[in-house]
Amino acid sequence: MRRLTRAAPAKINLGLQITGRRPDGFHEIVTVMQTLELIDDVSVECAATVSGPPSLPDLAPEDDLALRAAHLLRRELGVTSGARVSVEKRIPAAAGLGGGSADAAAVLTALNRLWNTDVDHSRLVQFAAELGSDVPFFVRGGTALATGRGEVLHRLPPAPMRHVVLVRPGISLATAAVYGELRPSEWSNGERTTSLAGAIRVGDLPEDLMCNDLTPAAVRLAPVVGDILDELRAAGARPALMAGSGATCFGLFGDISTAESAVERGHAAGHWTHLTRFRPAADA
């Protein structure tokens, strides 16, 4: 085996609550994350050293999470082999959809097989946590409750299937900027998201338990986020929420025809719009 390709799926947060600030500067969160059928294709092939084109234009190698994942695994395991890493991007960058984190996780799992290192899941998750808060979730994907800064994972059964309409305005929101705008009065106790996880465990997905505490902060920075959420609700989304720290928003739909109409409305408004669905865990 000299080459492997892995799907790196986007994610949305079905619930995201901020419960406080940690001594290390990160925020404590309670979130339910869900992978989508929108994917990047991540390929790794045997090589003498770790190399590859940047995942995004003008991205320096030291800032490329996919390459950093390869260097990390090689260093931690003492592997002498290298790999050429390439990413075919479909997930918008800096959009709250976790594309870079998904790419990094795909590199870890692909190289673990390509290099025959046989690292177990729990250790791969430990390596993933060194790369970023969302990366551990993407090692398996599917539906999960995450706490801490996002790295403490509790697997959930697959959430009831929904069609997902993603709508992204022509702007980016930096995660640090959104968290910096968040006010302590907008923190919560995390109970709605914990209850959401409990509902998913019994096969339900209640609209009233889905929320995102970062939305007010994002709307203050980019009012268009609020406009898109209103447009999605008017199109029949139940619910409409922001993905992660934005600026992408999403609406959940039970039937395909209503979802397709929402896509047309998003296109007409000049936004990047994509129709997808929930994607189960890699081993589901």
N, C-alpha and C positions, 0 to 999 in steps of 0.2 A: 504494500500500500504506500503510494507516494503523494496522494492528494485527497483531501476531504473537503466537502462543502457542507456548511450548516446553515439552517434558517435562523435568523436573529429577529424575533418578533417585537413589534412595538407593544407598548402597554398603556393602559389608562388606569386611573385611580377611581374605583367605584365609591370609595369613601376615603377622605383624608382629613384628619384632625390633628391639630398642634396642641400638645398638652403642656408645653413649657420649654425652657431653654436649659441646655446641659452645661456643665462646667467647661467642657471642651469647645464650647461655642456653637455646636450643632443644636438643633431643636429636637425635642422628643416628639415623635409622631405616632399615630395609630392610623394605619391605612390598609385598605383592601385593594390589592393590585390584580389586574387581569390582562393577560396577553391577548394580542389580536392577530388576525391573519395577514395584516400588513407586515411584510418582512424585508430585511436586508439579507442578501446572500453573502456569507463569509466563507472564503476559501483559504485553506492552508496547504502548502506543499513542501516537501522536503527540500532543504537548502543547507548551505554551509553555515550561514549566519541568519539572524533574524533581520528581515528587511521587508519592504513592501511600499507601494504607493500610498500617499495619504488618503484617509477615508473621505476627507473633505478638501476642497481646494484651499491652498495656503495654510493647511494645518501642519504645524511642526511635528516631527516624529515624536518628540518627548511629550507632546500634548495629545497624541493619538492613542485612545484607550485600547484599541485593538492591538497595536504594536506593544504598548506597555504591558498588556496581558501576556503576550508571548515572552517578552523579556523577563517578567516576573516568574512565570512558570519555569523557564529555563534556569534562572538563577536559584530558585528555591529547591529545585529537584536535582541540581547539578548535572543537567543534561548537556551533552556536548554537541548534539545535533542542532540545526537551526531550522528555520521555516520562512517561506515567503508568504506573507499575509496580504490578501486583497479583499476589498469589500465593495460589493455592488449596492449602492445606497438607493433606497426607496423611501425610507423614513425621514421626514424633514428633520433637520438639525435644530437644536436649541428651541424645541417646540413643546417640551413637557411629555414627550412620548418615549423617552428612554432609549433612543436609537444607539447612542454611543455605548451605553452600559450593556445593551443587548449584544452588540458586536463583540465587546470584551468577553462576555460570558461564552459566546459561541467559539471564540478563539481558545479559551481554556478547555472546553469540552472536546473540541476537535483535536487539539494538540495532545491532550491526554490519551487519545486513541492513536493518533499518528505516531507518537513517540513511544507507544506501548508502556506508559508509565503507571497505568492502573491505579491512579489516585482515586480514593473513594469520594462519594458525594460530599460528605461533611468537610473533608479537607479542601476540596475545590471551592466550597462556599467560603472557607476561611481565606483562601487566596483572593477570591472575588471581593471580599470585604475590604481588602487593602487597596482596591482600585476605585471603589466608590460605593455609596450607600445603596444604590439600586442594583448593583451588579449581582449580589448573591441571589436575588429573586430570579434573575434571568437564567441561572444555571439550570433550573428546571421549568420555570414559567408556570403557566396555567392560572390558577386562582390561589391567592395566599393572603393571609393577614400578616402584616409586618409591624413591628414595634421597635423601640430604641430610636436610632436614627434611620431605620429602615432595614437594618441588617439582621434583625431577630425575626425569623420566619416561622409561621405556623401554617402548614399546608391545609387547604380547604378542598372539598370536592368541587368538580366543575360547576361553575355558576350556570343557572338556566340560560340557554342560548338567547342572544339578542343580536339584531343588526345594529351596527354602530356607524354613525355618520360623523366623520372628523371634519372640522372646519378650522382653518388656520388663517388669520389675517396676515397681511404682508409685513409683519413686524416680528421681532424676537423679544422675549423677556428673559433677562438673565436670572437664574435661580437665586443668586445672592441678592439681587436687587429686590425681588419679590419678598424674600424672607426679611430683608432689611426694612421693607415698608410695613410688614406685619406688626400690628399693635398687640400688646399683651391682653388688651380687652377682647381681642378676637381669638385668643386661645380658648380651648374647650376641654372637657374631661375625657373625651374619646369614647364615651358610652354609645353614641349612635353607630360608630363604625364597628365597635365590638359587637353590638346587637346585629348589625348587618352580617358580620361573619357568622353569627349564630343562625341567622335566617338562611344563609347559603348552605349551611350544614344540613338543613332539613329540606333543601330544594326550593327555597323561595328567594326572591330578589325584590324586596319592598322599595318602592320609589322614595318613600318618605324617610328612609334611613340613609340614603346616599347624599353626600355633601362634600364640600371642599372648603376648609377654613381659609385657604390662601386667596379665594376669589375676591374678597373686598380689596385686598392689597393690590392684586393684579389690575383690577378695574380702576383703581386710583392712578396707577401708572399708565394704563392703556385702556381708556374708556371703550374702545372698540370690542374688547372682550365681553363687556356687558351687553353690547348691541348684538353680538353673535349669539349669546345665550338666549336673549329674547327672541331672536329669529328662529332658533332651533325649537324653542317651546311653542312658538306660533305654528311651526311646521308639524307639530305633534310629538316631539321628543318627550319621553317619560323615563328619566328626567333629562335635563340638559345641565352639564357640568363642565368645569375646566379640567383639562388633563394636567396633572402634576402642578407645576408652577406656571403653566401656560407657555405661550399664548394660545395654543391649540385648545379648542373646545370640542365637546362631543355630545351627541344625543343618542339615546337608546330607543330602539324601535322594535316592536313585536312583529311587524309585517313588512315585507320587502317593498311593497308599492309605496307606502308612506315614506319609507326611508329614501327611496329613489326620488320622490318629489322634493324631499329636503335637500338632497344633493343638487338638484336642479336650481333650487333657490339659492344655495350657497354659491354655485357657479355664477349665477346671474348677478350676485352682489360683488363679484370680483375676487372671491376668496379661494384659496386652495381647498379643495373638498374631496373627500375620499370615502367610499362605502366599503365597510369590512364587517367582520364578525368576531366573536370571541374565539380564541384558539386555546385548546386544552393543553395541559402540561405535556412535556416532551415524552414522558413515559406513560401517559394516560391512554 
